[in-house]
Amino acid sequence: MKPRARTMKSKSKADFYLYAIAHNIRSLHNVGSLFRTADAAGVSKLFLTGYTPAPADRFGQVPKEIAKVALGAESFVIWQRSLSLGRVLQNLKRQNIYIIAIEQDAGASSLFDFDMWKIRTRYAGAAYIVGNEVSGISPRGLKQCDLVLEIPMRGKKESLNVSVAFGIAAFAFRSRP
């Protein structure tokens, strides 16, 4: 099944775009989960950067691992593939989009203390980035972000699966006024 191109609805004053960026995600299952969650949370567009696999190959075939988890969501979510995270971030910033990294980092603030209202009043939208399952987002990538947020951890492992963190962030952003 080929990905369908969809046009964005015209933006009203009440609309606020929420973009998501999946950078260097290696697992096809995780990519499928990201698409399913992006659809459920109403993500405006999902950017796949670095070596994150696309939901369709050059022949329009969906890898079975993505299809199994996405359950068709890859057909409904608007997505774009780019090797360069930096280029995607530059383009979004030109469109007045606030860039947020979701990453365990010493300088990060809690996702749950974040005031989305301030962003909604000053920006056309927000984009959040999740990174590689093991190494996360590179220091260079973090420097390009306006803010780094983390999901507070209680356990000893201090990590979540990237698709779980993606979902928590998507619904946290959507649930705030």
NORCORZI-V348303 format. One line per field, one symbol per residue. ss: DSSP state (h for helix, s for strand, l for the rest). A space follows every 50 residues. Layout:
ss->???
This chain:
ss->llllllllllllllllsssssssllllhhhhhhhhhhhhhhlllsssssl lllllllllllllhhhhhhhllhhhlllssssllhhhhhhhhhhllssss ssllllllsshhhllhhhhhhhllsssssslslllsllhhhhhlllssss lllllllllllhhhhhhhhhhhhhhll
